[in-house]
Amino acid sequence: MKQNFYKCISLDFEINKSSFKSVFIVIFYRLSSYFSQNESNIIRVMGVPIRIAYKLIVEFFMGIELPDKTISGCGLAIYHGVGLVVNSKTLLGSNISLRQCTTIGHKDSSKACPRIGDNVDIGANVVIIGDIDIGKNTIIGAGSIVVRSCPPDSVLVGNPAKIIKTRCNV
């Protein structure tokens, strides 16, 4: 899921450009991630001020917990963002849409977190929890609670989330 930094910045900007807040969050996340996930100790040390600013502004003041150690593919879209909580061990594919009041992780911080495939659209107030896989091209409806893996091209809704239909040729 590690991709070219500049390609990701460009795609993220294009997807989020209708909202300054979303652009700010995602670009700041990418920049902080670049420094936190870099293999060079020198670059990691140089990035400490950026990482501190990211944690203060985005995580503390804006209330958006998207740790810079979270691995995400290009094309991350954040709509509203308030109350967004993503565990640092969660793996996000490319072209993921996240909305407000969504929680993604695991109740036990020592266990594996969700792995979300490419092109997944996650509605508001969704909870995705546990060591599960969300298949590519999936839509998760608002208010759903996902505790089981789902295949690609699914549409999930409810508590607990159930597949209500399968999308073809997405």
DABEL-V989439 format. One line per field, one symbol per residue. ss: DSSP state (a for helix, b for strand, c for the rest). psi: psi as a letter, one per 30 degrees, with the letter a starting at -180 (. if undefined). burial: b if it has 24 or more other C-alpha atoms within 12 Angstrom, else e. Layout:
# DABEL-V989439
ss = ???
psi = ???
burial = ???
This chain:
# DABEL-V989439
ss = ccccaaaaaaaaaaaacccaaaaaaaaaaaaaaaaaccccaaaaaacaaaaaaaaaaaaaacccbbccccbbccccbbbcccccbbccccbbccccbbbcccbbbcccccccccbbccccbbccccbbbcccbbccccbbccccbbcccbcccbbbbcbccbbbbbcccc
psi = fklkeeeeeeeeeeegffjeeeeeeeeeeeeeeeefgkfkeeeeeffeeeeeeeeeeeeeefhjiikffkkkllhkkkjefkgkjkkffkkkalhkkkllhkkkbkfjfflklkjkalhkjkllhkkjklilkjllhkkjlkgljjgllkllhljklljlkljflkkkh.
burial = eeeebeebbebbbebbeeeeebbbbbbbbbbbbbbbbeeeeeeeeebeebbbebbeebbeebbbbbbbbbbbbbbbbbbbbbbbbbbbbbbbbbbbbbbbbbbbbbeeeeeebbbbbbbbbbbbbbbbbbbbbbbbbbbbbbbbbbbbbbbbbbbbbeeebebeeeeeee
